[in-house]
Amino acid sequence: MDRQQLGDFLRTRREALQPEDVGLPRGPRRRTSGLRREEVAALSGVSADYYSRIEQSRGAVPSEQVLAGIARGLRLTLEERDRLVELAGHALPRRVRRDDHVDAGMMRILDGLADAAAQVENVLGVTLRQTRLAVVLLGDETSYTGPARARVYRWFTDPHSRDRTPEEDHDRHGRTLTARLAAVHARTGPTSPAGELVTGLRGRSPEFARLWDEHPVVGPYCEPKRLNHPEVGLIELHGQTLLDPDQYQALTVFTAVPGTESHERLRLLSASGSAVGSV
């Protein structure tokens, strides 16, 4: 671990980042060049003292999980994230893939959607970041570990993952999730993370195995998603999706048609005060 180089790297990236870049107000009394250390710490999910120690070349070696949080907080590119990991003395393991690190451009867009229901996920359906309203609407999808990080895995192995989906939509939703996984599997092969998911699901879910053997295909049109929210009831959502240039990640914004009950219920959720947390 090169403590001095690591600290310098973090400092230069922090000073180059402006409050507006991460959705923070500048305020009239700001004198710091770039972000403050405590702001980076909050964005990274670590304490201000812990982050300060790293930047000041003190303290313990940060774990890969902490470094991933700091990379997100500083809106680092994939290449900058890799450099951060190397400076901290960690090798770049094979499991660290492009689709596990939120694209810096995606993060900037997400920062501008703080009041919308939006989230970024990778090609496996692993949710990487959510806005506050997305958490209220869909639940916290970033807290899972292992294969359960993938939505398709939860759908076929955890009955509670279906609680907010009307029962009459279960078959169609399961078929869509299976088809999306099949498309990724076809591109990346049986030894990829997609292949590992398929193997695990075929061993655990007869329903998935049946759907997989039917070779479902995703159509060009994404149908509306119906959601039974515990606070406001049934909401019909439309998802508008933006793909990154490499198509490893997608940013989806969930909206409802203006003038409908679904639009009013989504507005009530946004204004209810339930949307607590941070992007």
PAZAPA-4460 file (N, C-alpha, C; in steps of 0.05 Angstrom, whole numbers, plus 32768, in hexadecimal, padded with zeros to 4 digits):
% residues 279
    n_x    n_y    n_z   ca_x   ca_y   ca_z    c_x    c_y    c_z   seq   type   mol
   8011   7FE8   8000   8000   8000   8000   8011   8019   8000     1      M     A
   800D   802A   7FED   801C   8044   7FEC   800A   8059   7FF8     2      D     A
   800E   805E   8012   7FFC   8070   8021   7FFD   808C   8016     3      R     A
   8015   8096   8010   8018   80B1   8006   800A   80B5   7FEC     4      Q     A
   800F   80A2   7FD9   8003   80A4   7FBF   7FE4   80A1   7FC1     5      Q     A
   7FDB   808F   7FD2   7FBF   808C   7FD6   7FB2   80A5   7FE0     6      L     A
   7FBE   80B1   7FF4   7FB3   80CA   7FFF   7FB2   80E0   7FEB     7      G     A
   7FC8   80E3   7FDB   7FC9   80F8   7FC7   7FB4   80F3   7FB1     8      D     A
   7FB1   80DA   7FAA   7F9D   80D3   7F95   7F81   80DB   7F9E     9      F     A
   7F7A   80D4   7FB7   7F60   80DB   7FC2   7F5C   80F9   7FC4    10      L     A
   7F71   8107   7FCD   7F6F   8124   7FD0   7F6A   8132   7FB5    11      R     A
   7F79   812A   7FA0   7F76   8137   7F86   7F5A   8132   7F7A    12      T     A
   7F50   8119   7F7E   7F35   8113   7F74   7F20   8122   7F83    13      R     A
   7F23   8125   7F9E   7F10   8133   7FAE   7F0F   8151   7FA6    14      R     A
   7F27   815D   7FA3   7F28   8179   7F9C   7F1E   817F   7F80    15      E     A
   7F1E   816C   7F6F   7F15   8170   7F53   7EF6   816D   7F51    16      A     A
   7EEA   8163   7F66   7ECD   815D   7F66   7EBE   8175   7F73    17      L     A
   7EAB   8180   7F66   7E9C   8196   7F70   7E81   818D   7F7C    18      Q     A
   7E76   819C   7F8F   7E5C   8193   7F9C   7E46   818E   7F88    19      P     A
   7E45   819E   7F73   7E31   819A   7F5E   7E34   8180   7F50    20      E     A
   7E4C   8175   7F4F   7E51   815C   7F41   7E44   8144   7F4F    21      D     A
   7E3E   8147   7F69   7E33   8131   7F79   7E18   8138   7F84    22      V     A
   7E0C   814D   7F7A   7DF1   8155   7F83   7DF0   8163   7F9E    23      G     A
   7E07   816F   7FA7   7E07   817D   7FC0   7E06   819B   7FBB    24      L     A
   7DF9   81AB   7FCE   7DF9   81C8   7FCB   7E15   81D3   7FD1    25      P     A
   7E1C   81E8   7FC3   7E37   81F4   7FC8   7E37   8204   7FE2    26      R     A
   7E22   8214   7FE7   7E21   8223   7FFF   7E32   823D   7FFD    27      G     A
   7E2B   8251   800C   7E39   826B   800A   7E54   826D   8017    28      P     A
   7E5A   825B   8029   7E73   825D   8039   7E88   8249   8032    29      R     A
   7E85   823C   801B   7E99   8227   8013   7EB3   8234   800B    30      R     A
   7EC9   822A   8018   7EE4   8234   8011   7EF5   821D   8006    31      R     A
   7EEC   8204   800B   7EFC   81ED   8003   7EFC   81EB   7FE4    32      T     A
   7F13   81E4   7FD9   7F15   81DD   7FBD   7F0A   81C1   7FB9    33      S     A
   7EF4   81BF   7FAB   7EE7   81A5   7FA8   7ED6   819E   7FBF    34      G     A
   7ED3   8184   7FC4   7EC3   817A   7FDA   7ED2   817B   7FF4    35      L     A
   7EC4   817C   800A   7ED0   8179   8024   7ED4   815B   802A    36      R     A
   7EE6   8154   803C   7EEB   8138   8043   7ED2   812B   804F    37      R     A
   7EC3   813A   805F   7EAC   812F   806C   7E96   8129   8057    38      E     A
   7E95   8139   8042   7E82   8134   802C   7E88   811B   801D    39      E     A
   7EA2   8117   8017   7EAA   80FE   800A   7EA5   80E6   801B    40      V     A
   7EAA   80E9   8035   7EA5   80D3   8047   7E88   80CB   8048    41      A     A
   7E76   80DF   8049   7E59   80DA   8049   7E51   80CC   802F    42      A     A
   7E5B   80D5   8018   7E54   80C9   7FFF   7E5F   80AD   7FFC    43      L     A
   7E74   80A7   800B   7E82   808D   8009   7E78   8079   801E    44      S     A
   7E68   8083   8031   7E5E   8070   8046   7E72   8069   805B    45      G     A
   7E85   807B   8060   7E99   8077   8076   7E99   8090   8087    46      V     A
   7EA6   808E   809F   7EA7   80A5   80B1   7EBB   80BA   80A6    47      S     A
   7EB6   80D3   80AE   7EC8   80E8   80A5   7EE5   80E4   80B0    48      A     A
   7EE7   80DA   80C9   7F01   80D5   80D4   7F10   80BF   80C5    49      D     A
   7F01   80AA   80BE   7F0D   8093   80B0   7F18   809C   8095    50      Y     A
   7F07   80AB   8086   7F10   80B5   806C   7F28   80C7   806E    51      Y     A
   7F27   80DA   8081   7F3D   80ED   8085   7F57   80DE   808A    52      S     A
   7F56   80C9   809A   7F6E   80BA   80A0   7F7A   80AE   8086    53      R     A
   7F69   80A4   8075   7F73   8098   805C   7F80   80AE   804B    54      I     A
   7F72   80C4   8048   7F7D   80DA   8037   7F96   80E6   8042    55      E     A
   7F99   80E6   805D   7FB0   80F1   806A   7FC6   80DC   806E    56      Q     A
   7FC4   80C5   8060   7FD8   80B0   8060   7FDC   80A4   807C    57      S     A
   7FC6   80A1   808A   7FC6   8095   80A5   7FB1   807F   80A6    58      R     A
   7FB2   806F   80BB   7F9D   805B   80C0   7FA3   8041   80B2    59      G     A
   7F8F   802F   80B5   7F92   8014   80AA   7F8D   8013   808C    60      A     A
   7F95   7FFD   8080   7F91   7FF9   8064   7F72   7FF6   805F    61      V     A
   7F67   8007   804E   7F4A   8005   8049   7F43   7FEB   8039    62      P     A
   7F2D   7FE0   8040   7F24   7FC7   8033   7F1A   7FCD   8017    63      S     A
   7F17   7FB9   8007   7F0C   7FBC   7FEC   7EF0   7FC8   7FEC    64      E     A
   7EE0   7FC0   8000   7EC5   7FCA   8003   7EC5   7FE8   8008    65      Q     A
   7ED7   7FF1   801A   7ED9   800D   8020   7EE3   801C   8007    66      V     A
   7EF6   8011   7FF9   7F00   801E   7FE1   7EEA   8021   7FCC    67      L     A
   7ED9   800C   7FCA   7EC3   800E   7FB7   7EB0   8025   7FBE    68      A     A
   7EAB   8028   7FD8   7E9A   803E   7FE1   7EA7   8059   7FDB    69      G     A
   7EC1   805C   7FDF   7ECF   8075   7FDA   7ECF   807B   7FBC    70      I     A
   7ED3   8066   7FAC   7ED2   8069   7F8F   7EB7   8074   7F86    71      A     A
   7EA1   806A   7F92   7E87   8074   7F8B   7E84   8091   7F95    72      R     A
   7E8D   8096   7FAD   7E8A   80B1   7FB8   7E98   80C6   7FA8    73      G     A
   7EB0   80BF   7F9E   7EC0   80D2   7F8E   7EB9   80D1   7F70    74      L     A
   7EA5   80C1   7F69   7E9C   80BE   7F4D   7EB4   80B7   7F3B    75      R     A
   7EC4   80A4   7F43   7EDB   809C   7F34   7ED3   808C   7F1B    76      L     A
   7EE3   808F   7F06   7EDF   807D   7EEF   7EE9   8061   7EF6    77      T     A
   7EE3   804E   7EE5   7EED   8033   7EE9   7F0B   8032   7EEC    78      L     A
   7F19   8041   7EDA   7F36   8041   7EDB   7F41   804E   7EF5    79      E     A
   7F34   8063   7EFD   7F3C   8070   7F17   7F36   805E   7F2E    80      E     A
   7F20   804F   7F2D   7F1A   803C   7F43   7F30   8027   7F44    81      R     A
   7F38   801C   7F2E   7F4D   8008   7F2D   7F67   8013   7F39    82      D     A
   7F6E   802C   7F32   7F86   8039   7F3D   7F84   803B   7F5B    83      R     A
   7F6D   8043   7F65   7F68   8045   7F82   7F6D   802A   7F90    84      L     A
   7F63   8015   7F85   7F66   7FFA   7F90   7F84   7FF3   7F91    85      V     A
   7F92   7FF8   7F7B   7FAF   7FF1   7F79   7FBF   8002   7F8D    86      E     A
   7FB9   801B   7F91   7FC8   802C   7FA4   7FC4   8022   7FC0    87      L     A
   7FAD   8017   7FC6   7FA7   800C   7FE1   7FB4   7FF1   7FE5    88      A     A
   7FC1   7FE7   7FD1   7FD0   7FCD   7FD4   7FC0   7FB5   7FCE    89      G     A
   7FA8   7FB8   7FC2   7F98   7FA1   7FBB   7F9C   7F9A   7F9E    90      H     A
   7F9D   7F80   7F98   7F9D   7F77   7F7C   7F81   7F7B   7F70    91      A     A
   7F80   7F7C   7F56   7F66   7F7F   7F49   7F5B   7F63   7F43    92      L     A
   7F4A   7F58   7F55   7F41   7F3D   7F51   7F2E   7F3B   7F39    93      P     A
   7F2B   7F24   7F2E   7F1A   7F20   7F17   7EFD   7F27   7F1C    94      R     A
   7EF5   7F25   7F35   7ED9   7F2A   7F3B   7ED2   7F48   7F3A    95      R     A
   7EE7   7F59   7F3A   7EE2   7F76   7F37   7EDD   7F7B   7F1A    96      V     A
   7EC4   7F7E   7F12   7EBC   7F81   7EF7   7EB2   7F9D   7EF2    97      R     A
   7EB2   7FA5   7ED8   7EA8   7FBF   7ED1   7E8B   7FC4   7EDA    98      R     A
   7E7B   7FAE   7EDA   7E5F   7FB2   7EE0   7E5A   7FB3   7EFE    99      D     A
   7E6F   7FB2   7F0F   7E6C   7FB5   7F2C   7E72   7FD1   7F35   100      D     A
   7E7C   7FE2   7F24   7E84   7FFD   7F2B   7E72   8010   7F1B   101      H     A
   7E64   8022   7F29   7E51   8034   7F1B   7E61   8047   7F0A   102      V     A
   7E5A   8048   7EF0   7E67   805A   7EDE   7E64   8077   7EE8   103      D     A
   7E7A   8086   7EE5   7E7A   80A2   7EEF   7E65   80B3   7EE2   104      A     A
   7E60   80AF   7EC8   7E4B   80BE   7EBB   7E30   80B7   7EC5   105      G     A
   7E2B   809D   7ECB   7E12   8094   7ED6   7E0E   80A1   7EF1   106      M     A
   7E23   80A3   7F01   7E20   80AF   7F1C   7E19   80CD   7F1A   107      M     A
   7E24   80DB   7F06   7E1E   80F7   7F03   7E00   80FB   7EFC   108      R     A
   7DF6   80E9   7EEA   7DDA   80EB   7EE3   7DC9   80E4   7EFB   109      I     A
   7DD0   80CF   7F0A   7DC0   80C7   7F21   7DC0   80DD   7F36   110      L     A
   7DD6   80EC   7F39   7DD7   8102   7F4C   7DC2   8117   7F45   111      D     A
   7DBC   811A   7F2B   7DA8   812E   7F22   7D8C   8124   7F24   112      G     A
   7D88   810B   7F2C   7D6D   8100   7F2E   7D65   80F9   7F4B   113      L     A
   7D6F   810A   7F5D   7D6C   8104   7F79   7D4E   8102   7F81   114      A     A
   7D3D   8111   7F73   7D20   8110   7F7B   7D10   80FC   7F6B   115      D     A
   7D1D   80ED   7F59   7D10   80D9   7F49   7D15   80BD   7F54   116      A     A
   7D05   80AA   7F4B   7D09   808E   7F52   7D1B   8082   7F3C   117      A     A
   7D35   8080   7F42   7D49   8078   7F2F   7D5E   8066   7F3C   118      A     A
   7D6A   8054   7F2C   7D7F   8043   7F36   7D90   803A   7F1F   119      Q     A
   7DA9   8032   7F26   7DBC   8027   7F13   7DC1   800A   7F1A   120      V     A
   7DC0   7FF9   7F06   7DC5   7FDC   7F0A   7DD7   7FD2   7EF4   121      E     A
   7DE5   7FBC   7EF9   7DF6   7FB1   7EE4   7DE7   7F9C   7ED4   122      N     A
   7DF5   7F8F   7EC1   7DE7   7F7D   7EAF   7DDB   7F65   7EBC   123      V     A
   7DE4   7F5E   7ED4   7DD9   7F47   7EE3   7DC1   7F4F   7EF4   124      L     A
   7DB9   7F68   7EF2   7DA2   7F71   7F03   7DAA   7F76   7F20   125      G     A
   7DC4   7F7C   7F24   7DCD   7F83   7F3F   7DCB   7FA1   7F42   126      V     A
   7DBA   7FAB   7F54   7DB7   7FC7   7F58   7DCF   7FD3   7F67   127      T     A
   7DDB   7FE7   7F5B   7DF3   7FF3   7F65   7DEE   800D   7F75   128      L     A
   7DDC   801D   7F6C   7DD5   8036   7F7A   7DB7   803B   7F75   129      R     A
   7DAB   8048   7F8A   7D8F   8050   7F88   7D8B   806C   7F93   130      Q     A
   7D78   807A   7F88   7D70   8093   7F94   7D5E   808D   7FAC   131      T     A
   7D59   80A1   7FBD   7D49   809D   7FD5   7D2D   8093   7FCE   132      R     A
   7D21   809F   7FB9   7D06   8097   7FB2   7D05   807B   7FA7   133      L     A
   7D1A   8072   7F99   7D1B   8057   7F8F   7D1C   8043   7FA6   134      A     A
   7D2A   804A   7FBC   7D2B   8039   7FD3   7D0F   8036   7FE0   135      V     A
   7D01   804D   7FE2   7CE6   804D   7FEE   7CD3   803C   7FDC   136      V     A
   7CD7   803F   7FC2   7CC5   8032   7FAF   7CCA   8014   7FAD   137      L     A
   7CE3   800D   7FAB   7CEB   7FF1   7FA4   7CF8   7FE2   7FBC   138      L     A
   7CFF   7FF0   7FD1   7D0F   7FE5   7FE6   7D2D   7FE8   7FE0   139      G     A
   7D3D   7FE4   7FF4   7D5A   7FE7   7FF1   7D65   7FCE   7FE3   140      D     A
   7D6C   7FD2   7FCA   7D76   7FBB   7FBA   7D94   7FB9   7FB9   141      E     A
   7DA2   7FCA   7FC8   7DBF   7FCA   7FC8   7DCB   7FBC   7FE1   142      T     A
   7DBA   7FB2   7FF2   7DC4   7FA8   800C   7DC9   7F8A   800B   143      S     A
   7DC4   7F7D   7FF5   7DC7   7F60   7FF4   7DE4   7F58   7FEF   144      Y     A
   7DEB   7F3F   7FF6   7E06   7F35   7FF1   7E04   7F1A   7FE2   145      T     A
   7E1B   7F12   7FD6   7E1C   7EF9   7FC8   7E0A   7EF9   7FB0   146      G     A
   7E01   7EE1   7FA7   7DF0   7EE0   7F8F   7DD5   7EEF   7F92   147      P     A
   7DCD   7EF3   7FAC   7DB3   7F01   7FB0   7DB5   7F1E   7FA8   148      A     A
   7DCC   7F28   7FA1   7DCE   7F43   7F97   7DBF   7F46   7F7C   149      R     A
   7DBD   7F30   7F6D   7DAF   7F30   7F54   7D91   7F2D   7F58   150      A     A
   7D82   7F3E   7F4B   7D65   7F3D   7F4F   7D59   7F23   7F46   151      R     A
   7D64   7F17   7F30   7D59   7EFE   7F26   7D5D   7EE8   7F3B   152      V     A
   7D74   7EE8   7F49   7D79   7ED4   7F5D   7D65   7ED6   7F74   153      Y     A
   7D60   7EEF   7F7D   7D4D   7EF3   7F93   7D31   7EEA   7F8B   154      R     A
   7D2A   7EF1   7F72   7D0E   7EEA   7F69   7D08   7ECD   7F6B   155      W     A
   7D1C   7EBC   7F64   7D17   7E9F   7F64   7D1F   7E91   7F7D   156      F     A
   7D2B   7E9F   7F90   7D34   7E91   7FA9   7D28   7E9D   7FC2   157      T     A
   7D1E   7EB5   7FC1   7D14   7EC3   7FD9   7CF7   7ECB   7FD4   158      D     A
   7CE3   7EBE   7FE0   7CC7   7EC4   7FDC   7CC0   7EE1   7FE2   159      P     A
   7CCF   7EEE   7FF5   7CC8   7F09   7FFC   7CD0   7F1D   7FE6   160      H     A
   7CE1   7F15   7FD3   7CE8   7F27   7FBD   7CD0   7F2C   7FAB   161      S     A
   7CBA   7F1C   7FAE   7CA3   7F1F   7F9D   7C8C   7F2E   7FAB   162      R     A
   7C91   7F37   7FC3   7C7C   7F43   7FD3   7C6F   7F5C   7FC6   163      D     A
   7C7F   7F6B   7FB7   7C74   7F84   7FAC   7C6B   7F80   7F8F   164      R     A
   7C6C   7F68   7F84   7C63   7F63   7F69   7C49   7F54   7F6A   165      T     A
   7C34   7F5E   7F5D   7C1A   7F50   7F5D   7C1D   7F33   7F54   166      P     A
   7C0F   7F21   7F61   7C12   7F05   7F5B   7C0D   7EFE   7F3E   167      E     A
   7BFA   7F0B   7F31   7BF4   7F05   7F15   7C0B   7F0E   7F02   168      E     A
   7C1E   7F1D   7F0C   7C35   7F26   7EFC   7C4D   7F14   7F00   169      D     A
   7C4C   7F01   7F13   7C64   7EF2   7F1B   7C70   7EE3   7F03   170      H     A
   7C5F   7ED5   7EF4   7C6A   7EC4   7EDE   7C77   7ED6   7EC9   171      D     A
   7C6B   7EEC   7EC2   7C77   7EFD   7EAD   7C91   7F0A   7EB7   172      R     A
   7C91   7F12   7ED0   7CA9   7F1E   7EDB   7CC0   7F0A   7EDD   173      H     A
   7CBA   7EF1   7EE6   7CCE   7EDD   7EE8   7CD9   7ED6   7ECC   174      G     A
   7CC8   7ED5   7EB8   7CD0   7ECF   7E9D   7CE3   7EE5   7E92   175      R     A
   7CDC   7EFE   7E98   7CEC   7F15   7E8F   7D08   7F14   7E9C   176      T     A
   7D09   7F0F   7EB6   7D23   7F0E   7EC3   7D34   7EF7   7EB8   177      L     A
   7D27   7EE0   7EB3   7D36   7EC9   7EA8   7D40   7ED0   7E8C   178      T     A
   7D30   7EDD   7E7C   7D39   7EE4   7E61   7D50   7EF8   7E61   179      A     A
   7D50   7F0B   7E74   7D66   7F1E   7E76   7D80   7F10   7E7E   180      R     A
   7D7E   7EFD   7E91   7D95   7EEE   7E99   7DA0   7EDD   7E81   181      L     A
   7D8D   7ED1   7E72   7D95   7EC1   7E5B   7DA4   7ED1   7E47   182      A     A
   7D9C   7EEA   7E43   7DA9   7EFB   7E2F   7DC6   7F02   7E38   183      A     A
   7DCA   7F07   7E52   7DE5   7F0C   7E5C   7DF6   7EF2   7E5B   184      V     A
   7DEA   7EDC   7E62   7DF7   7EC2   7E61   7E01   7EBC   7E45   185      H     A
   7DF1   7EC2   7E31   7DF8   7EBC   7E15   7E10   7ECD   7E0C   186      A     A
   7E13   7EE5   7E17   7E29   7EF6   7E10   7E43   7EF0   7E1F   187      R     A
   7E40   7EE7   7E38   7E58   7EE4   7E4A   7E60   7EC7   7E4F   188      T     A
   7E4E   7EB4   7E4A   7E56   7E98   7E4C   7E51   7E8B   7E67   189      G     A
   7E53   7E70   7E69   7E4D   7E61   7E81   7E60   7E65   7E98   190      P     A
   7E79   7E6F   7E93   7E8C   7E73   7EA9   7E8B   7E8F   7EB4   191      T     A
   7E79   7EA0   7EAA   7E76   7EBB   7EB3   7E65   7EBC   7ECC   192      S     A
   7E63   7ED4   7ED9   7E51   7ED7   7EEF   7E34   7ED0   7EE8   193      P     A
   7E2C   7ED6   7ECF   7E11   7ECE   7EC7   7E0E   7EB0   7EC7   194      A     A
   7E23   7EA2   7EBE   7E23   7E85   7EBE   7E21   7E79   7EDA   195      G     A
   7E2F   7E86   7EED   7E2D   7E7E   7F09   7E11   7E81   7F14   196      E     A
   7E04   7E97   7F0D   7DE9   7E9C   7F15   7DD6   7E87   7F0A   197      L     A
   7DD9   7E80   7EF1   7DC8   7E6C   7EE4   7DCB   7E51   7EF2   198      V     A
   7DE4   7E49   7EF7   7DE9   7E30   7F05   7DDD   7E2F   7F20   199      T     A
   7DE0   7E45   7F2F   7DD5   7E46   7F4A   7DB7   7E45   7F4A   200      G     A
   7DAA   7E53   7F38   7D8D   7E54   7F36   7D81   7E3A   7F2D   201      L     A
   7D8E   7E2D   7F1A   7D83   7E14   7F10   7D84   7DFF   7F27   202      R     A
   7D97   7E01   7F39   7D98   7DEE   7F4F   7D85   7DF4   7F66   203      G     A
   7D7B   7E0D   7F67   7D6A   7E15   7F7D   7D4D   7E1A   7F76   204      R     A
   7D47   7E20   7F5D   7D2C   7E27   7F55   7D22   7E18   7F3E   205      S     A
   7D0F   7E05   7F42   7D03   7DF7   7F2C   7CF4   7E0A   7F19   206      P     A
   7CE9   7E1F   7F24   7CDB   7E33   7F13   7CEF   7E40   7EFF   207      E     A
   7D06   7E48   7F09   7D1A   7E54   7EF8   7D24   7E3F   7EE3   208      F     A
   7D29   7E27   7EEC   7D32   7E12   7ED9   7D1E   7E0E   7EC2   209      A     A
   7D04   7E0E   7EC9   7CF0   7E0B   7EB4   7CF0   7E22   7EA0   210      R     A
   7CF1   7E3B   7EAB   7CF2   7E52   7E9A   7D0B   7E53   7E89   211      L     A
   7D22   7E4C   7E95   7D3B   7E4C   7E87   7D3A   7E39   7E6F   212      W     A
   7D2F   7E22   7E73   7D2D   7E0E   7E5D   7D1A   7E16   7E47   213      D     A
   7D09   7E2A   7E4C   7CF7   7E34   7E38   7D04   7E4A   7E26   214      E     A
   7D1C   7E52   7E2D   7D2C   7E66   7E1E   7D1C   7E80   7E19   215      H     A
   7D12   7E8D   7E2E   7D03   7EA6   7E2A   7D15   7EBC   7E1F   216      P     A
   7D09   7ECF   7E10   7D18   7EE5   7E04   7D0A   7EFF   7E0B   217      V     A
   7D1B   7F13   7E12   7D10   7F2D   7E19   7D08   7F3C   7E00   218      V     A
   7CF0   7F47   7DFF   7CE6   7F56   7DE8   7CF2   7F72   7DE8   219      G     A
   7CED   7F81   7DD2   7CF8   7F9D   7DD0   7CE9   7FB1   7DE1   220      P     A
   7CD2   7FAA   7DEB   7CC1   7FBD   7DFA   7CC0   7FB4   7E17   221      Y     A
   7CC6   7FC7   7E29   7CC5   7FC1   7E46   7CA9   7FC8   7E50   222      C     A
   7C99   7FB5   7E58   7C7E   7FBA   7E62   7C7F   7FC8   7E7D   223      E     A
   7C69   7FD6   7E83   7C68   7FE4   7E9D   7C6B   7FD0   7EB4   224      P     A
   7C76   7FD9   7ECA   7C7B   7FC9   7EE1   7C66   7FD0   7EF6   225      K     A
   7C57   7FBD   7F00   7C43   7FC2   7F15   7C4F   7FBB   7F30   226      R     A
   7C4A   7FCC   7F43   7C56   7FC9   7F5E   7C41   7FCE   7F73   227      L     A
   7C3F   7FBB   7F86   7C2D   7FBE   7F9D   7C3E   7FC9   7FB4   228      N     A
   7C3C   7FE4   7FB8   7C4B   7FF0   7FCD   7C3C   7FEF   7FE7   229      H     A
   7C4A   7FE8   7FFD   7C3B   7FE5   8017   7C2F   7FFE   8021   230      P     A
   7C38   8015   8018   7C2D   802F   8023   7C16   803A   8012   231      E     A
   7C19   8039   7FF7   7C06   8047   7FE6   7BF7   8034   7FD3   232      V     A
   7BFD   801A   7FD3   7BEF   8008   7FC2   7BFB   8004   7FA6   233      G     A
   7BEA   7FFD   7F93   7BF4   7FF5   7F78   7BFD   800D   7F68   234      L     A
   7C16   800B   7F5D   7C21   8020   7F4C   7C2A   8013   7F32   235      I     A
   7C23   801F   7F1C   7C2D   8016   7F02   7C43   8029   7EF9   236      E     A
   7C5B   801D   7EF5   7C73   802D   7EEF   7C7D   8027   7ED3   237      L     A
   7C89   803B   7EC7   7C97   8038   7EAE   7CB5   803E   7EB3   238      H     A
   7CC6   802D   7EA9   7CE2   8030   7EAD   7CF0   803A   7E93   239      G     A
   7CFC   8052   7E95   7D0C   805D   7E7F   7D29   8057   7E86   240      Q     A
   7D37   804A   7E73   7D52   803F   7E79   7D67   804C   7E67   241      T     A
   7D7E   8053   7E73   7D95   805D   7E65   7DAC   804A   7E69   242      L     A
   7DB8   8040   7E53   7DCF   802E   7E54   7DE9   803D   7E53   243      L     A
   7DFD   8034   7E61   7E18   8040   7E5E   7E24   8037   7E43   244      D     A
   7E39   8044   7E3A   7E43   803E   7E1F   7E4B   8021   7E1B   245      P     A
   7E55   8014   7E30   7E5D   7FF8   7E2E   7E46   7FE5   7E34   246      D     A
   7E2E   7FEF   7E3B   7E17   7FE0   7E41   7E1C   7FCC   7E58   247      Q     A
   7E2C   7FD3   7E6B   7E30   7FC3   7E83   7E1D   7FCB   7E99   248      Y     A
   7E13   7FE4   7E98   7E01   7FEF   7EAC   7DEA   7FFD   7EA0   249      Q     A
   7DD4   7FFF   7EAF   7DBC   800D   7EA6   7DB2   801F   7EBD   250      A     A
   7DAB   8037   7EB6   7D9E   8049   7EC9   7D80   804A   7EC1   251      L     A
   7D6F   8043   7ED4   7D52   8042   7ECF   7D44   8056   7EE1   252      T     A
   7D33   8066   7ED4   7D22   8079   7EE3   7D05   806F   7EE1   253      V     A
   7CF9   806C   7EF8   7CDD   8062   7EF9   7CCA   807A   7EFB   254      F     A
   7CB7   807A   7EE9   7CA3   8090   7EE8   7C87   8084   7EE6   255      T     A
   7C73   8095   7EEA   7C57   808D   7EE7   7C4A   80A2   7ED5   256      A     A
   7C36   8099   7EC6   7C28   80AB   7EB3   7C1A   80C1   7EC3   257      V     A
   7C1F   80DB   7EBC   7C12   80F1   7ECA   7BF4   80EF   7EC7   258      P     A
   7BE6   80F6   7EDD   7BC9   80F6   7EDE   7BBD   80DC   7EE6   259      G     A
   7BCE   80C7   7EEB   7BC4   80AD   7EF3   7BC6   80AA   7F11   260      T     A
   7BB8   8096   7F1C   7BBB   8091   7F39   7BD8   8089   7F40   261      E     A
   7BE5   807B   7F2E   7C00   8073   7F32   7C12   808B   7F35   262      S     A
   7C0E   80A0   7F25   7C1E   80B8   7F27   7C1A   80C6   7F41   263      H     A
   7C01   80C7   7F4A   7BFB   80D3   7F64   7C07   80C4   7F7B   264      E     A
   7C07   80A9   7F79   7C12   8099   7F8F   7C31   809B   7F8F   265      R     A
   7C3D   809D   7F78   7C5A   80A1   7F78   7C61   80BD   7F83   266      L     A
   7C50   80D1   7F7D   7C55   80EB   7F88   7C52   80EB   7FA7   267      R     A
   7C3E   80DC   7FB1   7C3A   80DA   7FCE   7C52   80CD   7FDB   268      L     A
   7C5D   80B9   7FCF   7C75   80AC   7FDA   7C8D   80BF   7FDB   269      L     A
   7C8F   80CF   7FC5   7CA5   80E2   7FC4   7CA3   80F8   7FDA   270      S     A
   7C8A   80FF   7FE0   7C86   8116   7FF2   7C80   810C   800F   271      A     A
   7C7F   80F2   8013   7C76   80E8   802D   7C8A   80EB   8043   272      S     A
   7CA3   80F0   803B   7CB8   80F1   8050   7CC4   80D7   8056   273      G     A
   7CBB   80C2   8047   7CC6   80A7   804B   7CE1   80A4   803E   274      S     A
   7CE6   80B5   802A   7CFF   80B3   801A   7D16   80BE   802A   275      A     A
   7D20   80AD   803C   7D36   80B5   804E   7D4F   80A6   8045   276      V     A
   7D65   80B4   8044   7D7E   80A7   803C   7D8D   80B8   8029   277      G     A
   7DA0   80AD   801B   7DB0   80BC   8008   7DB5   80AB   7FF0   278      S     A
   7DBB   80B9   7FDA   7DC1   80AB   7FC1   7DDC   809C   7FC3   279      V     A
***
